[in-house]
């Protein structure tokens, strides 16, 4: 969510790569035969008995007000936040939790240039990552009203190279589609982002990854589910079809509910409103800022019912609201906001990132927030 106001060494990941890609073969929108494909060479795996650590970068909003001096400076500041978090926490994996860019401010055809800037701190450190889409990532360009003042449309910077161009040259105002951004990201060797089932169109970032045991790469320790919560080019919603897909896949991959499931999407569901603290943050909720109302999806089409019916579903992580960073229990699982990481987007709250720490034997899921200044707060145990 956004409202506007004016080289490192490459490390060897401590795990092998191996991803479960689940997609639909020969099926229409009503479902069909679902198959699982193993892609050799890409896996997420515990290293020995150590913890598996994940950093969540939410609402970076790269490319905001790209034609000004202020905009590119915010992107530099956002890279500094990520660099601090990565160097302090040294995560095994990074998740970009939506609104990586502010597409409605980017006057070029290939907005992936800004996406590349956003993932650079992670890529340069040799850390694998995955992404989900937010409502701003493919939002149509919004023409600033001041461009139509007496002086006319100004000279503008239409690319990250800061080349000054006029509206008649290489500027482009029709945006970059979700699919185009996804295809570009998947070309990165360290990206484990996947294109989901075609029958879940127009959502594209719907997929599941397995974190494997240090003892056996075939043995799952946790499943990470990623869902496209819409917005931008289509309504802000997780559809009934997505809910059915999650239910089918989770029952197939994890029929006895033995393996913990952790879920990520960008825009909070309406369930987040029901647990939102009224004033401040008090137990059982844990966090540090509660400065705005939850801005949920437009409708609820069954996803939360599916999740609360599964004992294996442990937590849902979202972004979107920059002024919220709390975790609150909801029935059988936890609902958690990340922390606003980017200097783009609305709000002047201090920047940071939510960190997840998974342990293998026995399984546990803990979380805290690492701030830009190095401080740590809001520790919480989400699964024993």
Kinemage of the C-alpha trace (Angstrom):
@kinemage 1
@onewidth
@group {chain A} dominant
@subgroup {mainchain}
@vectorlist {calphas} color= white
{ca unk a 1} P 0.000 0.000 0.000
{ca unk a 2} L 1.417 3.392 -0.893
{ca unk a 3} L 0.453 7.022 -0.445
{ca unk a 4} L 3.096 9.424 -1.695
{ca unk a 5} L 4.923 12.326 -0.072
{ca unk a 6} L 7.449 14.311 -1.466
{ca unk a 7} P 29.767 -5.102 -4.524
{ca unk a 8} L 29.544 -7.756 -1.880
{ca unk a 9} L 31.103 -11.214 -1.845
{ca unk a 10} L 28.855 -13.972 -3.089
{ca unk a 11} L 28.396 -16.574 -0.397
{ca unk a 12} L 27.663 -20.227 -0.891
{ca unk a 13} L 24.208 -21.073 0.487
{ca unk a 14} L 24.343 -23.391 3.482
{ca unk a 15} L 21.878 -25.747 1.903
{ca unk a 16} L 21.248 -27.544 -1.356
{ca unk a 17} L 18.404 -26.406 -3.589
{ca unk a 18} L 15.259 -28.402 -4.286
{ca unk a 19} L 11.787 -27.032 -5.006
{ca unk a 20} L 8.389 -28.591 -5.276
{ca unk a 21} L 6.541 -26.913 -8.094
{ca unk a 22} L 2.875 -27.722 -8.135
{ca unk a 23} L 0.819 -26.827 -11.163
{ca unk a 24} L -2.181 -27.826 -13.213
{ca unk a 25} L -1.855 -29.992 -16.294
{ca unk a 26} L -4.615 -30.010 -18.897
{ca unk a 27} L -7.166 -28.457 -16.571
{ca unk a 28} L -9.583 -25.602 -16.844
{ca unk a 29} L -10.673 -23.225 -14.127
{ca unk a 30} L -12.650 -25.972 -12.405
{ca unk a 31} L -9.482 -27.902 -11.560
{ca unk a 32} L -8.231 -31.160 -12.954
{ca unk a 33} L -5.190 -33.344 -12.627
{ca unk a 34} L -2.611 -31.802 -10.297
{ca unk a 35} L 0.944 -33.070 -10.574
{ca unk a 36} L 4.129 -32.377 -8.677
{ca unk a 37} L 7.415 -31.682 -10.442
{ca unk a 38} L 10.803 -31.819 -8.741
{ca unk a 39} L 13.319 -29.385 -10.167
{ca unk a 40} L 16.858 -30.645 -9.556
{ca unk a 41} L 19.390 -28.141 -8.302
{ca unk a 42} L 16.986 -25.917 -6.356
{ca unk a 43} L 16.076 -26.738 -2.755
{ca unk a 44} L 15.695 -25.191 0.668
{ca unk a 45} L 17.281 -27.341 3.338
{ca unk a 46} L 18.408 -27.177 6.948
{ca unk a 47} L 22.163 -27.325 7.429
{ca unk a 48} L 23.009 -29.896 10.106
{ca unk a 49} L 21.160 -29.041 13.316
{ca unk a 50} L 21.281 -25.268 12.861
{ca unk a 51} L 18.296 -22.977 12.548
{ca unk a 52} L 16.822 -21.983 9.190
{ca unk a 53} L 16.365 -18.212 9.130
{ca unk a 54} L 14.128 -16.174 6.809
{ca unk a 55} L 14.047 -12.380 6.377
{ca unk a 56} L 10.816 -10.749 5.168
{ca unk a 57} L 11.177 -7.544 3.136
{ca unk a 58} L 7.809 -5.827 2.795
{ca unk a 59} L 6.634 -2.742 0.913
{ca unk a 60} L 9.926 -1.560 -0.546
{ca unk a 61} L 8.149 0.596 -3.172
{ca unk a 62} L 11.126 1.044 -5.495
{ca unk a 63} L 10.651 3.511 -8.349
{ca unk a 64} L 8.409 5.840 -6.398
{ca unk a 65} L 8.341 9.386 -7.796
{ca unk a 66} L 11.032 8.205 -10.198
{ca unk a 67} L 11.179 11.537 -12.036
{ca unk a 68} L 12.309 13.474 -8.920
{ca unk a 69} L 15.522 13.651 -6.894
{ca unk a 70} L 13.586 12.448 -3.838
{ca unk a 71} L 12.487 9.149 -5.400
{ca unk a 72} L 15.866 7.584 -6.270
{ca unk a 73} L 17.178 8.630 -2.836
{ca unk a 74} L 14.445 6.571 -1.170
{ca unk a 75} L 15.566 3.525 -3.160
{ca unk a 76} L 19.132 4.001 -1.940
{ca unk a 77} L 17.865 4.244 1.644
{ca unk a 78} L 15.806 1.070 1.170
{ca unk a 79} L 18.866 -0.813 -0.048
{ca unk a 80} L 20.698 0.337 3.082
{ca unk a 81} L 17.931 -1.078 5.316
{ca unk a 82} L 18.067 -4.442 3.582
{ca unk a 83} L 21.866 -4.510 3.699
{ca unk a 84} L 21.846 -3.866 7.449
{ca unk a 85} L 19.312 -6.615 8.084
{ca unk a 86} L 21.116 -9.118 5.873
{ca unk a 87} L 24.503 -8.427 7.437
{ca unk a 88} L 23.184 -8.568 11.019
{ca unk a 89} L 20.911 -11.602 10.647
{ca unk a 90} L 22.662 -13.555 7.863
{ca unk a 91} L 19.433 -15.301 6.778
{ca unk a 92} L 19.332 -18.482 4.731
{ca unk a 93} L 16.403 -17.213 2.667
{ca unk a 94} L 14.609 -13.944 1.855
{ca unk a 95} L 10.960 -13.389 1.011
{ca unk a 96} L 9.846 -10.239 -0.825
{ca unk a 97} L 6.337 -9.804 0.527
{ca unk a 98} L 4.779 -7.618 -2.156
{ca unk a 99} L 4.859 -3.979 -3.302
{ca unk a 100} L 8.459 -4.434 -4.354
{ca unk a 101} L 7.918 -1.521 -6.747
{ca unk a 102} L 5.444 1.343 -7.079
{ca unk a 103} L 4.446 0.694 -10.672
{ca unk a 104} L 1.941 3.552 -10.703
{ca unk a 105} L 4.941 5.910 -10.457
{ca unk a 106} L 7.180 4.223 -13.028
{ca unk a 107} L 7.023 5.742 -16.550
{ca unk a 108} L 8.912 2.984 -18.384
{ca unk a 109} L 7.847 -0.217 -20.099
{ca unk a 110} L 10.288 -2.498 -18.280
{ca unk a 111} L 9.662 -1.890 -14.575
{ca unk a 112} L 11.804 -4.937 -13.787
{ca unk a 113} L 14.774 -2.531 -13.838
{ca unk a 114} L 13.541 -1.247 -10.480
{ca unk a 115} L 12.723 -4.790 -9.325
{ca unk a 116} L 16.365 -5.683 -10.029
{ca unk a 117} L 17.477 -2.808 -7.798
{ca unk a 118} L 15.247 -4.078 -4.992
{ca unk a 119} L 16.630 -7.618 -5.022
{ca unk a 120} L 20.250 -6.501 -5.471
{ca unk a 121} L 21.308 -6.609 -1.782
{ca unk a 122} L 20.045 -10.192 -1.491
{ca unk a 123} L 21.440 -11.336 -4.843
{ca unk a 124} L 24.859 -9.792 -4.218
{ca unk a 125} L 25.187 -11.771 -0.979
{ca unk a 126} L 24.337 -15.041 -2.693
{ca unk a 127} L 21.130 -15.566 -0.713
{ca unk a 128} L 18.161 -17.260 -2.427
{ca unk a 129} L 14.778 -15.537 -2.371
{ca unk a 130} L 11.125 -15.840 -3.354
{ca unk a 131} L 8.465 -13.215 -4.068
{ca unk a 132} L 4.739 -12.627 -3.990
{ca unk a 133} L 2.939 -9.747 -5.675
{ca unk a 134} L 1.358 -6.737 -4.011
{ca unk a 135} L -1.250 -4.284 -5.224
{ca unk a 136} L 1.326 -1.735 -6.454
{ca unk a 137} L 3.584 -4.078 -8.413
{ca unk a 138} L 1.558 -3.884 -11.632
{ca unk a 139} L -0.680 -0.891 -10.904
{ca unk a 140} L -1.312 1.350 -13.948
{ca unk a 141} L 0.671 4.577 -14.120
{ca unk a 142} L -1.022 7.493 -12.348
{ca unk a 143} L -0.355 10.819 -14.055
{ca unk a 144} L 0.575 13.534 -11.514
{ca unk a 145} L -1.946 16.355 -11.792
{ca unk a 146} L 0.811 18.966 -11.470
{ca unk a 147} L 2.168 17.826 -14.831
{ca unk a 148} L -0.791 19.592 -16.397
{ca unk a 149} L -0.126 22.966 -14.775
{ca unk a 150} L 0.834 26.120 -16.641
{ca unk a 151} L 4.409 25.031 -17.335
{ca unk a 152} L 3.366 21.709 -18.860
{ca unk a 153} L 4.835 18.229 -18.528
{ca unk a 154} L 8.397 18.544 -17.173
{ca unk a 155} L 11.538 16.775 -18.244
{ca unk a 156} L 11.423 13.488 -16.384
{ca unk a 157} L 13.735 10.622 -15.544
{ca unk a 158} L 12.134 7.561 -17.062
{ca unk a 159} L 14.720 4.955 -16.077
{ca unk a 160} L 16.924 4.023 -13.128
{ca unk a 161} L 19.897 5.280 -15.131
{ca unk a 162} L 18.586 8.796 -14.353
{ca unk a 163} L 18.744 9.782 -17.999
{ca unk a 164} L 16.663 12.919 -18.515
{ca unk a 165} L 14.049 12.289 -21.160
{ca unk a 166} L 10.971 14.048 -22.458
{ca unk a 167} L 7.540 12.476 -22.711
{ca unk a 168} L 8.099 12.106 -26.447
{ca unk a 169} L 11.143 9.847 -26.177
{ca unk a 170} L 11.417 6.474 -24.439
{ca unk a 171} L 8.970 7.007 -21.585
{ca unk a 172} L 6.128 4.512 -21.365
{ca unk a 173} L 2.959 4.771 -19.289
{ca unk a 174} L 1.132 1.452 -19.746
{ca unk a 175} L 3.012 -0.490 -17.080
{ca unk a 176} L 4.575 -3.958 -16.832
{ca unk a 177} L 2.321 -6.949 -16.246
{ca unk a 178} L 2.584 -9.365 -13.332
{ca unk a 179} L 3.529 -12.147 -15.710
{ca unk a 180} L 6.307 -10.096 -17.315
{ca unk a 181} L 7.749 -9.185 -13.914
{ca unk a 182} L 7.520 -12.807 -12.781
{ca unk a 183} L 9.249 -14.150 -15.891
{ca unk a 184} L 12.064 -11.641 -15.492
{ca unk a 185} L 12.599 -12.524 -11.823
{ca unk a 186} L 12.638 -16.267 -12.518
{ca unk a 187} L 15.666 -15.753 -14.791
{ca unk a 188} L 17.780 -15.102 -11.686
{ca unk a 189} L 19.727 -18.174 -10.594
{ca unk a 190} L 19.034 -17.473 -6.914
{ca unk a 191} L 15.303 -16.824 -7.301
{ca unk a 192} L 13.085 -19.732 -6.303
{ca unk a 193} L 9.898 -17.831 -7.205
{ca unk a 194} L 7.549 -19.967 -9.274
{ca unk a 195} L 4.701 -19.323 -11.663
{ca unk a 196} L 1.587 -20.921 -10.247
{ca unk a 197} L -1.265 -22.814 -11.871
{ca unk a 198} L -2.615 -21.106 -14.974
{ca unk a 199} L -6.213 -21.681 -13.852
{ca unk a 200} L -5.608 -19.262 -10.943
{ca unk a 201} L -5.104 -16.380 -13.408
{ca unk a 202} L -5.007 -13.365 -13.060
{ca unk a 203} L -3.028 -14.208 -9.906
{ca unk a 204} L 0.418 -15.570 -10.752
{ca unk a 205} L 2.468 -15.980 -7.544
{ca unk a 206} L 0.655 -19.062 -6.164
{ca unk a 207} L 3.081 -21.848 -5.296
{ca unk a 208} L 4.542 -23.974 -2.515
{ca unk a 209} L 8.158 -24.565 -1.465
{ca unk a 210} L 9.484 -27.293 0.787
{ca unk a 211} L 12.161 -26.834 3.443
{ca unk a 212} L 13.869 -30.198 3.712
{ca unk a 213} L 15.509 -31.992 6.595
{ca unk a 214} L 19.263 -31.813 7.123
{ca unk a 215} L 19.197 -35.612 7.343
{ca unk a 216} L 17.171 -36.381 4.218
{ca unk a 217} L 16.428 -33.967 1.355
{ca unk a 218} L 13.207 -35.862 0.618
{ca unk a 219} L 11.842 -35.319 4.125
{ca unk a 220} L 9.830 -32.090 4.541
{ca unk a 221} L 10.253 -30.071 7.729
{ca unk a 222} L 7.959 -27.228 6.635
{ca unk a 223} L 5.928 -26.138 3.627
{ca unk a 224} L 5.934 -22.472 2.616
{ca unk a 225} L 2.816 -21.401 0.701
{ca unk a 226} L 2.764 -18.208 -1.364
{ca unk a 227} L -0.481 -16.678 -2.635
{ca unk a 228} L -1.245 -13.693 -4.851
{ca unk a 229} L -3.683 -11.452 -2.962
{ca unk a 230} L -4.416 -9.319 -6.009
{ca unk a 231} L -4.716 -5.579 -6.409
{ca unk a 232} L -3.254 -3.331 -9.063
{ca unk a 233} L -4.559 -4.794 -12.313
{ca unk a 234} L -7.410 -6.733 -10.670
{ca unk a 235} L -9.375 -6.758 -7.363
{ca unk a 236} L -7.658 -7.156 -3.990
{ca unk a 237} L -8.757 -10.664 -3.101
{ca unk a 238} L -7.730 -14.276 -2.606
{ca unk a 239} L -10.269 -16.098 -4.717
{ca unk a 240} L -12.347 -19.161 -3.951
{ca unk a 241} L -10.293 -20.961 -6.609
{ca unk a 242} L -7.091 -20.154 -4.734
{ca unk a 243} L -8.656 -21.416 -1.509
{ca unk a 244} L -9.608 -24.692 -3.193
{ca unk a 245} L -6.127 -24.999 -4.697
{ca unk a 246} L -4.503 -24.539 -1.294
{ca unk a 247} L -6.874 -27.073 0.281
{ca unk a 248} L -6.199 -29.667 -2.420
{ca unk a 249} L -2.438 -29.200 -2.391
{ca unk a 250} L -2.069 -29.159 1.368
{ca unk a 251} L -4.175 -32.315 1.716
{ca unk a 252} L -2.180 -34.038 -1.012
{ca unk a 253} L 1.287 -33.017 0.161
{ca unk a 254} L 0.525 -33.200 3.869
{ca unk a 255} L -2.496 -35.506 4.322
{ca unk a 256} L -1.944 -36.204 8.008
{ca unk a 257} L -1.055 -32.605 8.879
{ca unk a 258} L 2.271 -33.716 10.308
{ca unk a 259} L 4.355 -31.064 8.514
{ca unk a 260} L 3.935 -27.410 9.596
{ca unk a 261} L 2.644 -24.983 6.961
{ca unk a 262} L 3.566 -21.285 6.844
{ca unk a 263} L 1.656 -18.949 4.539
{ca unk a 264} L 2.620 -15.661 2.867
{ca unk a 265} L 0.596 -13.099 0.922
{ca unk a 266} L 0.564 -9.293 0.697
{ca unk a 267} L -2.854 -7.833 1.577
{ca unk a 268} L -4.311 -8.909 4.946
{ca unk a 269} L -7.531 -10.888 4.968
{ca unk a 270} L -10.572 -9.604 6.828
{ca unk a 271} L -9.602 -11.916 9.709
{ca unk a 272} L -6.777 -9.501 10.552
{ca unk a 273} L -9.395 -6.852 11.341
{ca unk a 274} L -11.097 -9.150 13.814
{ca unk a 275} L -7.942 -9.568 15.932
{ca unk a 276} L -6.541 -6.060 15.504
{ca unk a 277} L -5.680 -4.474 18.879
{ca unk a 278} L -7.794 -1.434 19.793
{ca unk a 279} L -5.231 0.729 21.596
{ca unk a 280} L -1.549 -0.058 21.734
{ca unk a 281} L -0.540 -3.717 21.620
{ca unk a 282} L -1.328 -6.015 24.528
{ca unk a 283} L -0.943 -9.742 25.152
{ca unk a 284} L -1.548 -12.152 23.603
{ca unk a 285} L -0.573 -9.909 20.654
{ca unk a 286} L 3.099 -9.005 20.244
{ca unk a 287} L 4.527 -6.032 18.339
{ca unk a 288} L 5.645 -2.415 18.550
{ca unk a 289} L 3.450 -0.258 16.280
{ca unk a 290} L -0.312 -0.178 15.854
{ca unk a 291} L -0.709 3.168 14.120
{ca unk a 292} L -3.503 2.564 11.601
{ca unk a 293} L -6.532 0.453 10.847
{ca unk a 294} L -6.140 -2.805 8.952
{ca unk a 295} L -6.761 -2.286 5.220
{ca unk a 296} L -8.031 -5.755 4.237
{ca unk a 297} L -8.853 -7.509 0.990
{ca unk a 298} L -12.147 -6.606 -0.618
{ca unk a 299} L -13.810 -9.905 0.296
{ca unk a 300} L -13.183 -13.205 2.050
{ca unk a 301} L -13.736 -16.263 -0.163
{ca unk a 302} L -12.938 -19.137 2.146
{ca unk a 303} L -9.178 -19.011 2.625
{ca unk a 304} L -9.281 -18.442 6.372
{ca unk a 305} L -11.836 -21.234 6.836
{ca unk a 306} L -9.495 -23.625 5.039
{ca unk a 307} L -6.510 -22.526 7.126
{ca unk a 308} L -8.213 -22.744 10.504
{ca unk a 309} L -9.422 -26.249 9.667
{ca unk a 310} L -5.812 -27.416 9.326
{ca unk a 311} L -3.861 -28.047 12.521
{ca unk a 312} L -0.680 -27.865 10.453
{ca unk a 313} L -1.196 -24.202 9.434
{ca unk a 314} L 0.901 -22.200 11.900
{ca unk a 315} L 0.980 -18.577 10.737
{ca unk a 316} L 0.086 -16.133 7.960
{ca unk a 317} L 2.450 -13.242 7.164
{ca unk a 318} L 1.369 -10.119 5.264
{ca unk a 319} L 2.553 -6.593 4.459
{ca unk a 320} L 0.490 -3.730 2.959
{ca unk a 321} L -0.149 -1.748 6.187
{ca unk a 322} L 3.038 0.222 6.843
{ca unk a 323} L 1.993 1.312 10.325
{ca unk a 324} L 1.389 -2.180 11.750
{ca unk a 325} L 3.909 -4.819 12.834
{ca unk a 326} L 2.002 -6.984 15.296
{ca unk a 327} L 1.332 -10.713 15.543
{ca unk a 328} L -1.980 -11.815 17.068
{ca unk a 329} L -3.461 -15.290 17.559
{ca unk a 330} L -6.545 -16.168 15.511
{ca unk a 331} L -8.248 -19.440 16.364
{ca unk a 332} L -5.620 -22.134 15.714
{ca unk a 333} L -2.903 -19.989 14.074
{ca unk a 334} L -1.130 -16.635 14.207
{ca unk a 335} L -1.720 -13.620 11.958
{ca unk a 336} L 1.359 -11.423 11.560
{ca unk a 337} L 2.294 -8.227 9.797
{ca unk a 338} L 5.832 -7.835 8.566
{ca unk a 339} L 7.623 -4.534 9.146
{ca unk a 340} L 7.686 -1.751 6.572
{ca unk a 341} L 11.164 -2.155 5.062
{ca unk a 342} L 11.273 0.402 2.262
{ca unk a 343} L 11.615 4.169 2.329
{ca unk a 344} L 9.076 4.325 -0.464
{ca unk a 345} L 5.395 4.421 0.434
{ca unk a 346} L 3.541 6.324 3.127
{ca unk a 347} L 4.575 6.742 6.762
{ca unk a 348} L 7.682 7.842 8.635
{ca unk a 349} L 7.916 4.960 11.081
{ca unk a 350} L 11.380 3.478 11.518
{ca unk a 351} L 12.200 0.798 8.939
{ca unk a 352} L 13.064 -2.825 9.591
{ca unk a 353} L 12.233 -6.424 8.686
{ca unk a 354} L 10.489 -9.352 10.321
{ca unk a 355} L 12.734 -12.365 10.862
{ca unk a 356} L 11.556 -15.985 11.098
{ca unk a 357} L 13.615 -18.722 12.711
{ca unk a 358} L 12.704 -22.368 12.139
{ca unk a 359} L 14.200 -25.252 14.137
{ca unk a 360} L 14.160 -28.808 12.870
{ca unk a 361} L 14.031 -31.268 15.777
{ca unk a 362} L 11.805 -30.595 17.537
{ca unk a 363} L 10.138 -28.157 15.150
{ca unk a 364} L 9.693 -24.586 16.331
{ca unk a 365} L 8.880 -21.254 14.689
{ca unk a 366} L 9.976 -18.026 16.324
{ca unk a 367} L 9.967 -14.465 15.060
{ca unk a 368} L 11.304 -11.011 15.873
{ca unk a 369} L 11.860 -7.672 14.166
{ca unk a 370} L 15.294 -6.365 13.243
{ca unk a 371} L 15.426 -2.597 12.812
{ca unk a 372} L 17.551 -0.460 10.503
{ca unk a 373} L 19.544 0.777 13.517
{ca unk a 374} L 20.319 -2.822 14.536
{ca unk a 375} L 17.840 -3.020 17.420
{ca unk a 376} L 15.760 -6.191 17.916
{ca unk a 377} L 12.276 -6.327 19.446
{ca unk a 378} L 8.889 -8.081 19.441
{ca unk a 379} L 10.152 -11.641 19.961
{ca unk a 380} L 7.362 -14.199 19.768
{ca unk a 381} L 7.051 -17.990 19.589
{ca unk a 382} L 4.534 -18.934 16.901
{ca unk a 383} L 4.879 -22.710 17.092
{ca unk a 384} L 6.488 -24.714 19.919
